[in-house]
Amino acid sequence: MEVKLLDLAGAQLARLLGLVRSVEPIALEESRDWGLLIRGRGFTRLLEQEVLDAAPCLHRPASSTLPRPMTFRGKRAAIASAQSVRLTRTQRAWKVRAG
């Protein structure tokens, strides 16, 4: 399946306006990495990786500024990242063993 990219600010704005239905981790086809798929009302997008311009004199390859999806090494890392930027709800309760 081919989908377009959506930047983090756009994803957070869409979530704030109630346009996001779900955010789920998804395995990318061409690598072993995972990405975040954002399903909304009338759109399906992958979360885009942000390009850091903090050091303009830093030499980077030309491909570093091309749009690409934000990737994670595992499903749990993708979920944790989505929770940290408030795209999904955080876990509020944990089960403990009575002892």
PEWORA-V493879 format. One record per residue. N is the residue number from 1. SS is DSSP state (hx for helix, st for strand, lp for the rest). PSI is psi in whole degrees, -180 to 180 (* if undefined). D_LAST is the distance of its C-alpha to the last C-alpha in Angstrom with 1 decimal. Layout:
BEGIN
n,ss,psi,d_last
N,SS,PSI,D_LAST
N,SS,PSI,D_LAST
END
This chain:
BEGIN
n,ss,psi,d_last
1,lp,132,48.2
2,lp,130,49.9
3,lp,158,48.7
4,st,175,49.8
5,st,154,47.9
6,st,130,46.7
7,lp,165,46.1
8,hx,-41,43.0
9,hx,-42,44.9
10,hx,-38,46.3
11,hx,-42,42.9
12,hx,-36,41.4
13,hx,-43,44.5
14,hx,-39,44.3
15,hx,-40,40.6
16,hx,-36,41.6
17,lp,-2,44.5
18,lp,21,42.3
19,lp,-14,44.0
20,st,125,41.0
21,st,-44,39.4
22,st,153,36.9
23,st,121,36.2
24,st,145,34.9
25,st,143,34.7
26,st,139,37.5
27,st,131,38.6
28,lp,144,42.0
29,lp,-44,44.6
30,lp,-1,46.5
31,lp,178,43.6
32,lp,7,40.0
33,lp,167,39.0
34,st,153,37.4
35,st,173,38.8
36,st,117,38.0
37,st,125,39.9
38,st,115,40.7
39,st,125,41.8
40,st,-172,43.6
41,lp,96,46.2
42,lp,6,49.1
43,st,153,47.9
44,st,120,45.7
45,st,156,45.4
46,st,144,43.6
47,st,130,42.4
48,st,143,45.0
49,lp,136,44.5
50,lp,141,45.8
51,lp,123,48.6
52,lp,124,48.3
53,lp,33,51.7
54,lp,-28,50.6
55,lp,88,53.0
56,lp,-21,56.2
57,lp,-3,57.9
58,lp,130,55.2
59,lp,123,56.8
60,lp,155,54.9
61,lp,155,56.0
62,hx,-28,57.6
63,hx,-11,54.8
64,hx,-19,52.2
65,hx,-4,53.5
66,lp,146,53.6
67,lp,137,51.1
68,lp,156,48.1
69,st,152,44.7
70,lp,127,41.7
71,lp,153,39.9
72,st,154,36.4
73,lp,-22,35.2
74,lp,170,32.5
75,hx,-41,31.2
76,hx,-35,28.1
77,hx,-38,30.4
78,hx,-42,32.7
79,hx,-43,30.0
80,hx,-39,28.8
81,hx,-42,32.5
82,hx,-37,33.2
83,hx,-35,30.3
84,hx,-27,31.5
85,lp,15,35.0
86,lp,34,33.9
87,lp,-26,35.3
88,lp,167,32.1
89,lp,145,29.4
90,lp,157,26.4
91,lp,126,22.9
92,lp,-17,21.6
93,lp,144,18.1
94,lp,147,15.4
95,lp,137,12.6
96,lp,154,9.0
97,lp,134,6.1
98,lp,129,3.8
99,lp,*,0.0
END
